[in-house]
Amino acid sequence: MEGGFGSEFGAAGGKLDPGLIMEQVKVQIAVANAQELLQRMTDKCFRKCIGKPGSSLDNSEQKCIAMCMDRYMDAWNTVSRAYNSRLQRERANM
Amino acid sequence: MEGGFGSEFGAAAWGGKLDPGLIMEQVKVQIAVANAQELLQRMTDMCFRKCIGKPGSSLGNLEQKYIAMCMDRYMDAWNTVSQAYNSRLQRERANM
């Protein structure tokens, strides 16, 4: 958030613009979510792909980690879709 | 936060008005500190699990070297995940 707090929130004239504040909040939340996703994937994939840590990551470990990230995202999408379907079914039955 | 809350914001609080820009800078610093702390916690958990079998009366040289290597490999894994994830995002955006 370069340029200081005031400029992002359009604080010209001393009044803060709630719309701009909300936009910034959404951006920060998205950044935090992306960070947390990277943390979880790194943990899971490190555990699954690295047996005994060596002096560097060899090719097969790097491939495993990249595949692991893809499979985690696939699993995420599968869970999301299945959950949305369930929500819709439950709403239809209300 | 040495010197108490007021001094960091002292210049900002001159004249009784707080400078949102300076507050935001301080918030960013604190968030960075918290993130670093959390990363240390995760790496310690992971590497303790991988590197320490039966805890002894001290950490031997081998265990210490192993833990340091583990930390390096964890950071390598983080970078690999980041790069792969960014590539995936770009592919998905290109396909939209």
N, CA and C atoms of all chains as a GROMACS GRO file, in nm:
protein
  570
    1MET      N    1   0.086  -0.121   0.000
    1MET     CA    2   0.000   0.000   0.000
    1MET      C    3   0.088   0.125   0.000
    2GLU      N    4   0.149   0.149  -0.115
    2GLU     CA    5   0.241   0.263  -0.128
    2GLU      C    6   0.166   0.395  -0.120
    3GLY      N    7   0.239   0.495  -0.078
    3GLY     CA    8   0.178   0.628  -0.080
    3GLY      C    9   0.102   0.660   0.047
    4GLY      N   10   0.107   0.568   0.145
    4GLY     CA   11   0.046   0.604   0.273
    4GLY      C   12  -0.101   0.579   0.277
    5PHE      N   13  -0.151   0.577   0.394
    5PHE     CA   14  -0.287   0.538   0.423
    5PHE      C   15  -0.387   0.632   0.356
    6GLY      N   16  -0.357   0.760   0.364
    6GLY     CA   17  -0.458   0.857   0.320
    6GLY      C   18  -0.489   0.847   0.173
    7SER      N   19  -0.388   0.825   0.092
    7SER     CA   20  -0.410   0.833  -0.052
    7SER      C   21  -0.494   0.716  -0.103
    8GLU      N   22  -0.476   0.595  -0.044
    8GLU     CA   23  -0.558   0.482  -0.092
    8GLU      C   24  -0.703   0.507  -0.058
    9PHE      N   25  -0.727   0.567   0.056
    9PHE     CA   26  -0.865   0.583   0.100
    9PHE      C   27  -0.924   0.714   0.057
   10GLY      N   28  -0.857   0.785  -0.034
   10GLY     CA   29  -0.916   0.907  -0.087
   10GLY      C   30  -0.954   1.004   0.022
   11ALA      N   31  -0.858   1.029   0.112
   11ALA     CA   32  -0.891   1.111   0.229
   11ALA      C   33  -0.881   1.259   0.197
   12ALA      N   34  -0.902   1.294   0.076
   12ALA     CA   35  -0.897   1.436   0.041
   12ALA      C   36  -1.006   1.511   0.115
   13GLY      N   37  -0.971   1.623   0.165
   13GLY     CA   38  -1.072   1.703   0.234
   13GLY      C   39  -1.105   1.651   0.371
   14GLY      N   40  -1.028   1.549   0.419
   14GLY     CA   41  -1.048   1.504   0.557
   14GLY      C   42  -1.158   1.401   0.573
   15LYS      N   43  -1.231   1.367   0.467
   15LYS     CA   44  -1.336   1.266   0.481
   15LYS      C   45  -1.289   1.135   0.417
   16LEU      N   46  -1.307   1.024   0.488
   16LEU     CA   47  -1.267   0.895   0.435
   16LEU      C   48  -1.380   0.837   0.351
   17ASP      N   49  -1.342   0.776   0.237
   17ASP     CA   50  -1.442   0.717   0.149
   17ASP      C   51  -1.462   0.570   0.188
   18PRO      N   52  -1.578   0.534   0.245
   18PRO     CA   53  -1.600   0.396   0.290
   18PRO      C   54  -1.586   0.296   0.176
   19GLY      N   55  -1.624   0.336   0.055
   19GLY     CA   56  -1.614   0.244  -0.058
   19GLY      C   57  -1.470   0.206  -0.085
   20LEU      N   58  -1.382   0.306  -0.084
   20LEU     CA   59  -1.240   0.280  -0.109
   20LEU      C   60  -1.178   0.199   0.005
   21ILE      N   61  -1.222   0.231   0.130
   21ILE     CA   62  -1.171   0.154   0.244
   21ILE      C   63  -1.206   0.007   0.224
   22MET      N   64  -1.333  -0.018   0.187
   22MET     CA   65  -1.379  -0.156   0.170
   22MET      C   66  -1.298  -0.227   0.063
   23GLU      N   67  -1.268  -0.157  -0.047
   23GLU     CA   68  -1.187  -0.217  -0.152
   23GLU      C   69  -1.051  -0.259  -0.099
   24GLN      N   70  -0.988  -0.171  -0.022
   24GLN     CA   71  -0.857  -0.200   0.034
   24GLN      C   72  -0.863  -0.318   0.131
   25VAL      N   73  -0.970  -0.321   0.211
   25VAL     CA   74  -0.986  -0.431   0.306
   25VAL      C   75  -0.995  -0.563   0.229
   26LYS      N   76  -1.075  -0.563   0.122
   26LYS     CA   77  -1.088  -0.686   0.042
   26LYS      C   78  -0.953  -0.730  -0.014
   27VAL      N   79  -0.874  -0.634  -0.062
   27VAL     CA   80  -0.742  -0.666  -0.117
   27VAL      C   81  -0.655  -0.731  -0.009
   28GLN      N   82  -0.656  -0.670   0.110
   28GLN     CA   83  -0.571  -0.723   0.218
   28GLN      C   84  -0.616  -0.862   0.260
   29ILE      N   85  -0.747  -0.883   0.263
   29ILE     CA   86  -0.798  -1.015   0.300
   29ILE      C   87  -0.757  -1.117   0.193
   30ALA      N   88  -0.765  -1.078   0.066
   30ALA     CA   89  -0.726  -1.169  -0.042
   30ALA      C   90  -0.577  -1.203  -0.031
   31VAL      N   91  -0.496  -1.103   0.000
   31VAL     CA   92  -0.353  -1.127   0.017
   31VAL      C   93  -0.328  -1.224   0.132
   32ALA      N   94  -0.398  -1.204   0.243
   32ALA     CA   95  -0.380  -1.291   0.359
   32ALA      C   96  -0.426  -1.434   0.328
   33ASN      N   97  -0.538  -1.446   0.254
   33ASN     CA   98  -0.586  -1.580   0.217
   33ASN      C   99  -0.486  -1.652   0.128
   34ALA      N  100  -0.430  -1.581   0.029
   34ALA     CA  101  -0.333  -1.642  -0.061
   34ALA      C  102  -0.210  -1.688   0.019
   35GLN      N  103  -0.169  -1.606   0.113
   35GLN     CA  104  -0.054  -1.640   0.198
   35GLN      C  105  -0.081  -1.768   0.276
   36GLU      N  106  -0.202  -1.776   0.333
   36GLU     CA  107  -0.237  -1.892   0.414
   36GLU      C  108  -0.246  -2.019   0.329
   37LEU      N  109  -0.298  -2.004   0.206
   37LEU     CA  110  -0.305  -2.118   0.115
   37LEU      C  111  -0.165  -2.170   0.085
   38LEU      N  112  -0.071  -2.079   0.055
   38LEU     CA  113   0.067  -2.119   0.028
   38LEU      C  114   0.127  -2.190   0.150
   39GLN      N  115   0.096  -2.140   0.270
   39GLN     CA  116   0.150  -2.203   0.391
   39GLN      C  117   0.100  -2.345   0.405
   40ARG      N  118  -0.032  -2.365   0.387
   40ARG     CA  119  -0.091  -2.498   0.404
   40ARG      C  120  -0.036  -2.594   0.300
   41MET      N  121  -0.027  -2.548   0.174
   41MET     CA  122   0.023  -2.636   0.070
   41MET      C  123   0.168  -2.672   0.095
   42THR      N  124   0.248  -2.574   0.138
   42THR     CA  125   0.389  -2.604   0.165
   42THR      C  126   0.402  -2.709   0.275
   43ASP      N  127   0.324  -2.693   0.382
   43ASP     CA  128   0.328  -2.790   0.492
   43ASP      C  129   0.293  -2.930   0.444
   44LYS      N  130   0.178  -2.939   0.376
   44LYS     CA  131   0.131  -3.070   0.333
   44LYS      C  132   0.229  -3.134   0.236
   45CYS      N  133   0.278  -3.056   0.141
   45CYS     CA  134   0.361  -3.112   0.036
   45CYS      C  135   0.502  -3.142   0.087
   46PHE      N  136   0.550  -3.062   0.178
   46PHE     CA  137   0.680  -3.093   0.241
   46PHE      C  138   0.670  -3.228   0.312
   47ARG      N  139   0.560  -3.244   0.386
   47ARG     CA  140   0.542  -3.369   0.461
   47ARG      C  141   0.530  -3.488   0.367
   48LYS      N  142   0.460  -3.470   0.254
   48LYS     CA  143   0.438  -3.583   0.164
   48LYS      C  144   0.556  -3.613   0.073
   49CYS      N  145   0.631  -3.510   0.038
   49CYS     CA  146   0.730  -3.526  -0.069
   49CYS      C  147   0.874  -3.532  -0.020
   50ILE      N  148   0.900  -3.481   0.098
   50ILE     CA  149   1.037  -3.479   0.148
   50ILE      C  150   1.046  -3.580   0.260
   51GLY      N  151   1.122  -3.689   0.233
   51GLY     CA  152   1.139  -3.788   0.338
   51GLY      C  153   1.241  -3.736   0.437
   52LYS      N  154   1.368  -3.758   0.403
   52LYS     CA  155   1.477  -3.709   0.487
   52LYS      C  156   1.535  -3.585   0.418
   53PRO      N  157   1.527  -3.466   0.480
   53PRO     CA  158   1.580  -3.346   0.416
   53PRO      C  159   1.728  -3.363   0.384
   54GLY      N  160   1.766  -3.335   0.258
   54GLY     CA  161   1.905  -3.347   0.215
   54GLY      C  162   1.967  -3.210   0.198
   55SER      N  163   2.079  -3.205   0.124
   55SER     CA  164   2.150  -3.077   0.110
   55SER      C  165   2.089  -2.990   0.000
   56SER      N  166   1.992  -3.045  -0.074
   56SER     CA  167   1.916  -2.965  -0.170
   56SER      C  168   1.793  -3.045  -0.207
   57LEU      N  169   1.698  -2.979  -0.277
   57LEU     CA  170   1.581  -3.051  -0.327
   57LEU      C  171   1.617  -3.113  -0.460
   58ASP      N  172   1.611  -3.247  -0.471
   58ASP     CA  173   1.643  -3.305  -0.601
   58ASP      C  174   1.522  -3.294  -0.695
   59ASN      N  175   1.546  -3.332  -0.822
   59ASN     CA  176   1.443  -3.315  -0.925
   59ASN      C  177   1.312  -3.383  -0.890
   60SER      N  178   1.322  -3.508  -0.839
   60SER     CA  179   1.198  -3.581  -0.812
   60SER      C  180   1.121  -3.517  -0.697
   61GLU      N  181   1.191  -3.460  -0.600
   61GLU     CA  182   1.124  -3.392  -0.489
   61GLU      C  183   1.055  -3.266  -0.540
   62GLN      N  184   1.120  -3.191  -0.630
   62GLN     CA  185   1.059  -3.070  -0.683
   62GLN      C  186   0.935  -3.103  -0.764
   63LYS      N  187   0.944  -3.210  -0.847
   63LYS     CA  188   0.828  -3.251  -0.927
   63LYS      C  189   0.713  -3.292  -0.836
   64CYS      N  190   0.750  -3.368  -0.730
   64CYS     CA  191   0.647  -3.414  -0.635
   64CYS      C  192   0.576  -3.295  -0.572
   65ILE      N  193   0.654  -3.193  -0.533
   65ILE     CA  194   0.595  -3.076  -0.468
   65ILE      C  195   0.502  -3.001  -0.564
   66ALA      N  196   0.545  -2.985  -0.690
   66ALA     CA  197   0.462  -2.914  -0.788
   66ALA      C  198   0.332  -2.991  -0.814
   67MET      N  199   0.343  -3.124  -0.828
   67MET     CA  200   0.224  -3.208  -0.848
   67MET      C  201   0.133  -3.202  -0.727
   68CYS      N  202   0.195  -3.203  -0.610
   68CYS     CA  203   0.120  -3.198  -0.484
   68CYS      C  204   0.038  -3.070  -0.478
   69MET      N  205   0.097  -2.957  -0.518
   69MET     CA  206   0.026  -2.830  -0.519
   69MET      C  207  -0.095  -2.839  -0.611
   70ASP      N  208  -0.074  -2.896  -0.731
   70ASP     CA  209  -0.184  -2.910  -0.826
   70ASP      C  210  -0.295  -2.998  -0.770
   71ARG      N  211  -0.259  -3.109  -0.708
   71ARG     CA  212  -0.360  -3.201  -0.654
   71ARG      C  213  -0.432  -3.137  -0.535
   72TYR      N  214  -0.362  -3.056  -0.459
   72TYR     CA  215  -0.428  -2.987  -0.347
   72TYR      C  216  -0.532  -2.890  -0.401
   73MET      N  217  -0.496  -2.815  -0.506
   73MET     CA  218  -0.591  -2.720  -0.566
   73MET      C  219  -0.709  -2.795  -0.627
   74ASP      N  220  -0.682  -2.909  -0.691
   74ASP     CA  221  -0.791  -2.990  -0.746
   74ASP      C  222  -0.884  -3.035  -0.634
   75ALA      N  223  -0.824  -3.078  -0.524
   75ALA     CA  224  -0.905  -3.123  -0.410
   75ALA      C  225  -0.989  -3.007  -0.357
   76TRP      N  226  -0.929  -2.889  -0.348
   76TRP     CA  227  -0.999  -2.768  -0.305
   76TRP      C  228  -1.121  -2.743  -0.395
   77ASN      N  229  -1.098  -2.747  -0.528
   77ASN     CA  230  -1.207  -2.722  -0.622
   77ASN      C  231  -1.316  -2.827  -0.608
   78THR      N  232  -1.276  -2.953  -0.590
   78THR     CA  233  -1.373  -3.061  -0.574
   78THR      C  234  -1.458  -3.039  -0.450
   79VAL      N  235  -1.392  -3.003  -0.340
   79VAL     CA  236  -1.466  -2.976  -0.216
   79VAL      C  237  -1.562  -2.860  -0.236
   80SER      N  238  -1.516  -2.752  -0.299
   80SER     CA  239  -1.601  -2.634  -0.324
   80SER      C  240  -1.725  -2.670  -0.403
   81ARG      N  241  -1.704  -2.742  -0.516
   81ARG     CA  242  -1.817  -2.775  -0.601
   81ARG      C  243  -1.917  -2.864  -0.528
   82ALA      N  244  -1.863  -2.966  -0.459
   82ALA     CA  245  -1.951  -3.060  -0.388
   82ALA      C  246  -2.028  -2.986  -0.279
   83TYR      N  247  -1.962  -2.894  -0.212
   83TYR     CA  248  -2.026  -2.818  -0.105
   83TYR      C  249  -2.136  -2.729  -0.160
   84ASN      N  250  -2.106  -2.661  -0.274
   84ASN     CA  251  -2.208  -2.575  -0.335
   84ASN      C  252  -2.330  -2.656  -0.378
   85SER      N  253  -2.304  -2.774  -0.438
   85SER     CA  254  -2.416  -2.861  -0.477
   85SER      C  255  -2.500  -2.896  -0.356
   86ARG      N  256  -2.434  -2.931  -0.249
   86ARG     CA  257  -2.507  -2.969  -0.128
   86ARG      C  258  -2.591  -2.854  -0.076
   87LEU      N  259  -2.532  -2.733  -0.076
   87LEU     CA  260  -2.606  -2.616  -0.031
   87LEU      C  261  -2.732  -2.596  -0.114
   88GLN      N  262  -2.715  -2.611  -0.247
   88GLN     CA  263  -2.829  -2.591  -0.335
   88GLN      C  264  -2.937  -2.696  -0.310
   89ARG      N  265  -2.892  -2.821  -0.291
   89ARG     CA  266  -2.989  -2.927  -0.264
   89ARG      C  267  -3.066  -2.897  -0.136
   90GLU      N  268  -2.994  -2.853  -0.034
   90GLU     CA  269  -3.058  -2.829   0.095
   90GLU      C  270  -3.153  -2.712   0.087
   91ARG      N  271  -3.115  -2.609   0.005
   91ARG     CA  272  -3.206  -2.494  -0.009
   91ARG      C  273  -3.331  -2.535  -0.086
   92ALA      N  274  -3.313  -2.624  -0.188
   92ALA     CA  275  -3.427  -2.668  -0.267
   92ALA      C  276  -3.524  -2.748  -0.182
   93ASN      N  277  -3.472  -2.813  -0.080
   93ASN     CA  278  -3.558  -2.897   0.004
   93ASN      C  279  -3.623  -2.823   0.120
   94MET      N  280  -3.591  -2.694   0.132
   94MET     CA  281  -3.645  -2.621   0.248
   94MET      C  282  -3.792  -2.584   0.227
   95MET      N  283   0.772  -0.295   2.055
   95MET     CA  284   0.750  -0.152   2.023
   95MET      C  285   0.814  -0.068   2.132
   96GLU      N  286   0.946  -0.044   2.117
   96GLU     CA  287   1.020   0.032   2.219
   96GLU      C  288   0.966   0.173   2.231
   97GLY      N  289   0.978   0.225   2.353
   97GLY     CA  290   0.941   0.365   2.371
   97GLY      C  291   0.793   0.386   2.380
   98GLY      N  292   0.716   0.274   2.381
   98GLY     CA  293   0.572   0.291   2.401
   98GLY      C  294   0.501   0.336   2.276
   99PHE      N  295   0.377   0.322   2.278
   99PHE     CA  296   0.291   0.348   2.163
   99PHE      C  297   0.305   0.492   2.115
  100GLY      N  298   0.313   0.582   2.208
  100GLY     CA  299   0.308   0.723   2.172
  100GLY      C  300   0.424   0.769   2.087
  101SER      N  301   0.547   0.718   2.116
  101SER     CA  302   0.664   0.774   2.049
  101SER      C  303   0.669   0.740   1.901
  102GLU      N  304   0.624   0.617   1.864
  102GLU     CA  305   0.626   0.588   1.720
  102GLU      C  306   0.530   0.681   1.650
  103PHE      N  307   0.424   0.709   1.719
  103PHE     CA  308   0.322   0.793   1.656
  103PHE      C  309   0.338   0.938   1.698
  104GLY      N  310   0.448   0.966   1.775
  104GLY     CA  311   0.470   1.101   1.828
  104GLY      C  312   0.470   1.204   1.719
  105ALA      N  313   0.555   1.179   1.617
  105ALA     CA  314   0.559   1.276   1.508
  105ALA      C  315   0.424   1.281   1.440
  106ALA      N  316   0.362   1.163   1.430
  106ALA     CA  317   0.233   1.158   1.364
  106ALA      C  318   0.127   1.227   1.447
  107ALA      N  319   0.146   1.227   1.579
  107ALA     CA  320   0.040   1.277   1.667
  107ALA      C  321   0.063   1.423   1.701
  108TRP      N  322   0.156   1.487   1.634
  108TRP     CA  323   0.182   1.628   1.662
  108TRP      C  324   0.057   1.710   1.628
  109GLY      N  325   0.026   1.795   1.717
  109GLY     CA  326  -0.094   1.876   1.692
  109GLY      C  327  -0.220   1.800   1.724
  110GLY      N  328  -0.206   1.675   1.781
  110GLY     CA  329  -0.325   1.603   1.825
  110GLY      C  330  -0.390   1.520   1.716
  111LYS      N  331  -0.338   1.525   1.593
  111LYS     CA  332  -0.400   1.444   1.488
  111LYS      C  333  -0.308   1.328   1.453
  112LEU      N  334  -0.361   1.209   1.441
  112LEU     CA  335  -0.280   1.093   1.406
  112LEU      C  336  -0.265   1.086   1.254
  113ASP      N  337  -0.144   1.052   1.209
  113ASP     CA  338  -0.117   1.039   1.066
  113ASP      C  339  -0.146   0.896   1.023
  114PRO      N  340  -0.250   0.873   0.944
  114PRO     CA  341  -0.286   0.736   0.904
  114PRO      C  342  -0.171   0.668   0.829
  115GLY      N  343  -0.091   0.744   0.755
  115GLY     CA  344   0.020   0.685   0.681
  115GLY      C  345   0.120   0.618   0.773
  116LEU      N  346   0.156   0.688   0.882
  116LEU     CA  347   0.252   0.632   0.978
  116LEU      C  348   0.192   0.512   1.051
  117ILE      N  349   0.063   0.521   1.083
  117ILE     CA  350  -0.002   0.408   1.150
  117ILE      C  351   0.004   0.287   1.059
  118MET      N  352  -0.024   0.307   0.932
  118MET     CA  353  -0.024   0.195   0.838
  118MET      C  354   0.114   0.133   0.829
  119GLU      N  355   0.218   0.217   0.830
  119GLU     CA  356   0.354   0.164   0.826
  119GLU      C  357   0.381   0.074   0.945
  120GLN      N  358   0.340   0.121   1.063
  120GLN     CA  359   0.360   0.041   1.184
  120GLN      C  360   0.282  -0.089   1.178
  121VAL      N  361   0.161  -0.082   1.125
  121VAL     CA  362   0.080  -0.204   1.113
  121VAL      C  363   0.152  -0.304   1.023
  122LYS      N  364   0.206  -0.255   0.911
  122LYS     CA  365   0.275  -0.346   0.819
  122LYS      C  366   0.394  -0.411   0.887
  123VAL      N  367   0.468  -0.334   0.964
  123VAL     CA  368   0.584  -0.390   1.036
  123VAL      C  369   0.538  -0.501   1.130
  124GLN      N  370   0.432  -0.474   1.205
  124GLN     CA  371   0.384  -0.573   1.301
  124GLN      C  372   0.335  -0.698   1.231
  125ILE      N  373   0.269  -0.681   1.117
  125ILE     CA  374   0.222  -0.797   1.042
  125ILE      C  375   0.341  -0.878   0.993
  126ALA      N  376   0.446  -0.810   0.945
  126ALA     CA  377   0.566  -0.881   0.898
  126ALA      C  378   0.629  -0.959   1.012
  127VAL      N  379   0.634  -0.898   1.129
  127VAL     CA  380   0.691  -0.967   1.246
  127VAL      C  381   0.608  -1.091   1.279
  128ALA      N  382   0.475  -1.077   1.277
  128ALA     CA  383   0.387  -1.190   1.308
  128ALA      C  384   0.404  -1.301   1.204
  129ASN      N  385   0.416  -1.265   1.078
  129ASN     CA  386   0.435  -1.366   0.973
  129ASN      C  387   0.565  -1.441   0.993
  130ALA      N  388   0.673  -1.368   1.024
  130ALA     CA  389   0.803  -1.431   1.046
  130ALA      C  390   0.795  -1.528   1.163
  131GLN      N  391   0.726  -1.486   1.269
  131GLN     CA  392   0.710  -1.570   1.387
  131GLN      C  393   0.637  -1.699   1.351
  132GLU      N  394   0.531  -1.686   1.271
  132GLU     CA  395   0.452  -1.803   1.236
  132GLU      C  396   0.532  -1.899   1.147
  133LEU      N  397   0.613  -1.843   1.059
  133LEU     CA  398   0.697  -1.927   0.973
  133LEU      C  399   0.796  -2.006   1.058
  134LEU      N  400   0.858  -1.940   1.155
  134LEU     CA  401   0.951  -2.008   1.246
  134LEU      C  402   0.881  -2.122   1.320
  135GLN      N  403   0.756  -2.096   1.366
  135GLN     CA  404   0.682  -2.199   1.438
  135GLN      C  405   0.659  -2.320   1.349
  136ARG      N  406   0.614  -2.296   1.225
  136ARG     CA  407   0.583  -2.408   1.135
  136ARG      C  408   0.707  -2.488   1.103
  137MET      N  409   0.820  -2.417   1.074
  137MET     CA  410   0.943  -2.488   1.040
  137MET      C  411   0.994  -2.568   1.160
  138THR      N  412   0.984  -2.509   1.279
  138THR     CA  413   1.030  -2.580   1.398
  138THR      C  414   0.948  -2.706   1.419
  139ASP      N  415   0.813  -2.693   1.406
  139ASP     CA  416   0.727  -2.811   1.421
  139ASP      C  417   0.767  -2.920   1.323
  140MET      N  418   0.777  -2.881   1.196
  140MET     CA  419   0.805  -2.978   1.090
  140MET      C  420   0.940  -3.044   1.112
  141CYS      N  421   1.043  -2.965   1.140
  141CYS     CA  422   1.179  -3.017   1.147
  141CYS      C  423   1.203  -3.092   1.277
  142PHE      N  424   1.134  -3.051   1.382
  142PHE     CA  425   1.141  -3.129   1.507
  142PHE      C  426   1.086  -3.268   1.482
  143ARG      N  427   0.972  -3.271   1.408
  143ARG     CA  428   0.909  -3.399   1.379
  143ARG      C  429   0.999  -3.487   1.293
  144LYS      N  430   1.066  -3.427   1.193
  144LYS     CA  431   1.146  -3.507   1.100
  144LYS      C  432   1.283  -3.542   1.155
  145CYS      N  433   1.337  -3.456   1.240
  145CYS     CA  434   1.479  -3.466   1.270
  145CYS      C  435   1.512  -3.519   1.409
  146ILE      N  436   1.415  -3.511   1.499
  146ILE     CA  437   1.444  -3.556   1.635
  146ILE      C  438   1.366  -3.683   1.659
  147GLY      N  439   1.438  -3.794   1.676
  147GLY     CA  440   1.371  -3.919   1.705
  147GLY      C  441   1.333  -3.923   1.851
  148LYS      N  442   1.421  -3.981   1.931
  148LYS     CA  443   1.395  -3.985   2.074
  148LYS      C  444   1.473  -3.869   2.137
  149PRO      N  445   1.403  -3.769   2.194
  149PRO     CA  446   1.475  -3.653   2.250
  149PRO      C  447   1.576  -3.698   2.355
  150GLY      N  448   1.702  -3.649   2.341
  150GLY     CA  449   1.807  -3.684   2.436
  150GLY      C  450   1.830  -3.570   2.533
  151SER      N  451   1.943  -3.573   2.600
  151SER     CA  452   1.968  -3.470   2.702
  151SER      C  453   2.021  -3.341   2.641
  152SER      N  454   2.051  -3.342   2.510
  152SER     CA  455   2.085  -3.220   2.437
  152SER      C  456   2.072  -3.250   2.289
  153LEU      N  457   2.075  -3.146   2.205
  153LEU     CA  458   2.073  -3.168   2.061
  153LEU      C  459   2.216  -3.193   2.014
  154GLY      N  460   2.242  -3.314   1.962
  154GLY     CA  461   2.375  -3.344   1.911
  154GLY      C  462   2.405  -3.265   1.785
  155ASN      N  463   2.534  -3.266   1.745
  155ASN     CA  464   2.578  -3.196   1.624
  155ASN      C  465   2.501  -3.238   1.500
  156LEU      N  466   2.483  -3.369   1.488
  156LEU     CA  467   2.412  -3.424   1.372
  156LEU      C  468   2.269  -3.373   1.367
  157GLU      N  469   2.202  -3.374   1.484
  157GLU     CA  470   2.064  -3.327   1.490
  157GLU      C  471   2.058  -3.179   1.452
  158GLN      N  472   2.154  -3.101   1.499
  158GLN     CA  473   2.154  -2.958   1.469
  158GLN      C  474   2.173  -2.934   1.319
  159LYS      N  475   2.266  -3.008   1.259
  159LYS     CA  476   2.291  -2.991   1.114
  159LYS      C  477   2.166  -3.031   1.036
  160TYR      N  478   2.104  -3.139   1.081
  160TYR     CA  479   1.987  -3.192   1.014
  160TYR      C  480   1.872  -3.092   1.020
  161ILE      N  481   1.854  -3.030   1.136
  161ILE     CA  482   1.748  -2.931   1.152
  161ILE      C  483   1.773  -2.811   1.060
  162ALA      N  484   1.900  -2.767   1.052
  162ALA     CA  485   1.933  -2.653   0.966
  162ALA      C  486   1.905  -2.686   0.820
  163MET      N  487   1.942  -2.809   0.776
  163MET     CA  488   1.914  -2.852   0.640
  163MET      C  489   1.764  -2.857   0.614
  164CYS      N  490   1.692  -2.908   0.714
  164CYS     CA  491   1.547  -2.919   0.703
  164CYS      C  492   1.485  -2.783   0.680
  165MET      N  493   1.532  -2.682   0.754
  165MET     CA  494   1.480  -2.547   0.738
  165MET      C  495   1.506  -2.498   0.595
  166ASP      N  496   1.627  -2.522   0.544
  166ASP     CA  497   1.659  -2.481   0.407
  166ASP      C  498   1.569  -2.551   0.306
  167ARG      N  499   1.547  -2.683   0.325
  167ARG     CA  500   1.462  -2.757   0.231
  167ARG      C  501   1.318  -2.710   0.240
  168TYR      N  502   1.272  -2.672   0.360
  168TYR     CA  503   1.136  -2.620   0.375
  168TYR      C  504   1.120  -2.490   0.296
  169MET      N  505   1.220  -2.401   0.305
  169MET     CA  506   1.214  -2.276   0.228
  169MET      C  507   1.219  -2.304   0.078
  170ASP      N  508   1.301  -2.402   0.036
  170ASP     CA  509   1.304  -2.441  -0.104
  170ASP      C  510   1.166  -2.490  -0.148
  171ALA      N  511   1.103  -2.573  -0.062
  171ALA     CA  512   0.971  -2.624  -0.094
  171ALA      C  513   0.871  -2.509  -0.106
  172TRP      N  514   0.879  -2.413  -0.015
  172TRP     CA  515   0.792  -2.294  -0.020
  172TRP      C  516   0.806  -2.225  -0.155
  173ASN      N  517   0.932  -2.203  -0.199
  173ASN     CA  518   0.955  -2.136  -0.327
  173ASN      C  519   0.899  -2.217  -0.443
  174THR      N  520   0.918  -2.349  -0.438
  174THR     CA  521   0.866  -2.435  -0.543
  174THR      C  522   0.714  -2.426  -0.550
  175VAL      N  523   0.649  -2.432  -0.432
  175VAL     CA  524   0.502  -2.421  -0.428
  175VAL      C  525   0.458  -2.286  -0.482
  176SER      N  526   0.522  -2.177  -0.441
  176SER     CA  527   0.487  -2.043  -0.489
  176SER      C  528   0.495  -2.034  -0.641
  177GLN      N  529   0.607  -2.081  -0.696
  177GLN     CA  530   0.625  -2.071  -0.840
  177GLN      C  531   0.521  -2.154  -0.914
  178ALA      N  532   0.501  -2.278  -0.867
  178ALA     CA  533   0.404  -2.366  -0.933
  178ALA      C  534   0.264  -2.305  -0.924
  179TYR      N  535   0.231  -2.248  -0.809
  179TYR     CA  536   0.100  -2.188  -0.789
  179TYR      C  537   0.078  -2.069  -0.880
  180ASN      N  538   0.183  -1.982  -0.892
  180ASN     CA  539   0.171  -1.867  -0.982
  180ASN      C  540   0.153  -1.910  -1.127
  181SER      N  541   0.228  -2.014  -1.168
  181SER     CA  542   0.213  -2.067  -1.304
  181SER      C  543   0.070  -2.115  -1.326
  182ARG      N  544   0.017  -2.185  -1.226
  182ARG     CA  545  -0.118  -2.237  -1.238
  182ARG      C  546  -0.219  -2.123  -1.252
  183LEU      N  547  -0.203  -2.018  -1.169
  183LEU     CA  548  -0.292  -1.902  -1.177
  183LEU      C  549  -0.288  -1.842  -1.317
  184GLN      N  550  -0.167  -1.827  -1.372
  184GLN     CA  551  -0.155  -1.766  -1.505
  184GLN      C  552  -0.220  -1.853  -1.610
  185ARG      N  553  -0.202  -1.987  -1.598
  185ARG     CA  554  -0.265  -2.077  -1.695
  185ARG      C  555  -0.417  -2.064  -1.686
  186GLU      N  556  -0.469  -2.060  -1.563
  186GLU     CA  557  -0.613  -2.056  -1.546
  186GLU      C  558  -0.670  -1.924  -1.598
  187ARG      N  559  -0.595  -1.814  -1.577
  187ARG     CA  560  -0.643  -1.684  -1.626
  187ARG      C  561  -0.641  -1.683  -1.778
  188ALA      N  562  -0.537  -1.747  -1.837
  188ALA     CA  563  -0.526  -1.750  -1.983
  188ALA      C  564  -0.641  -1.830  -2.044
  189ASN      N  565  -0.694  -1.925  -1.965
  189ASN     CA  566  -0.801  -2.010  -2.018
  189ASN      C  567  -0.940  -1.954  -1.994
  190MET      N  568  -0.949  -1.843  -1.922
  190MET     CA  569  -1.083  -1.791  -1.888
  190MET      C  570  -1.149  -1.722  -2.006
   0.00000   0.00000   0.00000
